[in-house]
Amino acid sequence: MGRQPRLSLSVKVGLALFGVVAGALAIVYLAVVPQLESRLVDAKIAELETVAPSVATAAERRRQDRFALQDAVESLGESLDLRIVVFARLGDQLVNVADSRRIQSGDVAADPVALEALETTLPATGRVARDGEEYAEVARPLGSEYVVLVSAPLQDALANVRLVGRSLIVAGAVSLGISWLVGYLVAWGFTRRIRRLEGAAERLAGGDFETPVVDTGRDEVGQLAGAFDSMRVRLAALDRARSEFIANASHELRTPLFSLGGFLELLADEDMDETVRRDFLGEMRGQVERLARLATDLLDLSRLDAGQLEVERVPVDLEATARLVADEFRALAEAQGRELRLHADGPVRALGDEQRVQQVVRALVENALRHTPPGTAVDVAASSRDGLACVSVRDDGPGVPPDDQEHVFERFYRAEGGKASGSGLGLAIASELASRMEGTIELRSAPGETVFTLLLPLSEGEQSRENGVGEGDRDALLGSGAPAR
């Protein structure tokens, strides 16, 4: 089957506005025209009701003299510009005994208003049609044998109603055309802006992150364009970071691989001294560990993105973790001319995953050792504060520049001018792991001092101890006269 044509948004909006205006005009027409017609007819009947009693009185006085009755009816009809007819009952029919038109026609012989008044002996009003014309009528009975009918044509009133109706239709047609045109133009303006956003999205999908997304409007479309441009900036930064990461990862992989290849060639020499051989094997072991760390970072990153990395929430002793990591890195720190110090006053139990907590602390310590010059000190401390368990890694290096502090936890990010070693993933993975354990990593940095702090929820037992003494201790303090705080 062929593809069915689609209406553009501008046409749809124009048609929608056309339909709304058409419906509104139809409601106005149905509410105004019939009501106007009804009011004009009621006004004409009310006018007839005001003169009908005097006409009936005049006809009653002259009813016995038919000629005098005819003269009176003619005189009143001419002065009031109305048709006045006097009927007499003849069985079940009406007989025209006097008519202001001086005719004895039968066009009103079966007038329903006159018959109703004669049968009920009460005044009757109504709207009747005769010979293609419509009339407003009032009938008043004269006893039980006669009835006076006062009739006025509705031609002028109905002509006014039809004029109003035609005017509404013409004005409505013009309004419909204008509304469709305005709706089309307004929607066309919006669709142009949306098409520009569509083109921007296609450029972004094609990898063009340099062309800005511009829209000067201050409405929702303008806000959407602003969001698109923010996304463009972030995608550009991510693309640059990705390119840098590929280059860095290639370097990180190439360097140890070349080293391993060179060492393997040298180890093939049978005359190599055993001490040199052991040194080469140690270097090869270090290069293999470097490759393993990079592979581990990439694996953790892919598992985090896939949602396949699960963390436990069990009590973890942060003091023991800090001591373990400090012992692991102390030899490396001393070899680099740095002093690695541990500060711990006792166990600090937090809720988390022990292996992942160790991984985060390792990343913080390794980051401090990598980015501080020789001769600096690195302090690792475990403590609790404000209901949270903390592991802080402090160094007295040059600090993190203010412009880089908000980016250090982003993937692949490395500060300009920083060392080329490392993949730029350690802090990003550490931050995501902390978040998975319902914790966070804080950074406080200034020239001469940089502190990264892992914050985790305290375990239930630590929370009780942090909140103060127990009830028994409080009673003992109060009993001994010590002031309670």
C-alpha angles and dihedrals in degrees: 000000000000119000111263115235116253125220114238120242091249091056091046093051091046091051091045091052089045090054093047093050092044091052091047092050091048090052091048092049093049091046098045109034101049091041092049091049092048092050093049091050091046090050091052091049090048088052091052091048090059093057099034096082094054091046091049091049092051092048091048092056093051100036095109093055108060095192093048088047091052092049092049093048091049093048094048093044092052095047094045096037089232137120112247121189129180116205131194125203116250107177107298093341138077124240120205105232098166133015129179088219091061091233130118095212124156096223090106098033093105097035107160095210093053092046091050092052093047093048096046096033085223130109113272133195134190152134118260137177123224130172092350093308131102126226139189111225141189122189127192122187121232100208115306099307106047137049132186117217120198112193133182128182118246094205096111094044093048090046089057090050092051090048091053090047092051091047090052091049093049093045090046092052091051091046091050092053092047093045092051091048093047092046091049093049094046092047090045089055091051093045090052089056091045090050089053088053089048089053090048090051090051090050090050090048088051092053099257103140097156102072109084122229106236129186121156095199120112096209131091093288089054090050089050090051089051090052089049091052092048088051089049091054093048093045089050090052091046091048091051090047090049092051091047090047092052089050092045093045090048089051092045090051097039097050098056092038092053089045092050091048092051093047091049091053091049092047089057087071105101093200094060116129113252093234091054090046091055091049090051091049090051091052091048090050090054092050091049090051089051091054091046092053091051092048090048092051092050092047093049090048093052092047091050091051092047092048091237098120111098125192130199127228105215132130111284125187104229092189090059091045092051090048092049094050093044090053090049094054101033094090091048092048092051091047089055093048096254130126116230112197131186124212118189131146097190143308117333112190120203134172111253148091111297096212093046093046089054090049092053094048091047090053091051094048093044090050091052093049093046098050102040125081122244114279095040125120126235119201124198116194137175121203144131130247138169092358094309134107115232140198112185129189113199130184133176095222128127093287133230115294112248092241091056099044095083091050103045092095094051119106118265091002119143123169117251111261091021126129117287094225119102132043098255090241104096099084093038092055091043091053093049092047090051089051091051088055090051091253137107143214119236126201125205115174140168133151106293097017135056123172126188112189127192109208120197133168114269118245116252093259093050091049091056091049092046092051091062139255124345127253093265092051090047091053090049092051092048092047092052092051095250112146115254118230 
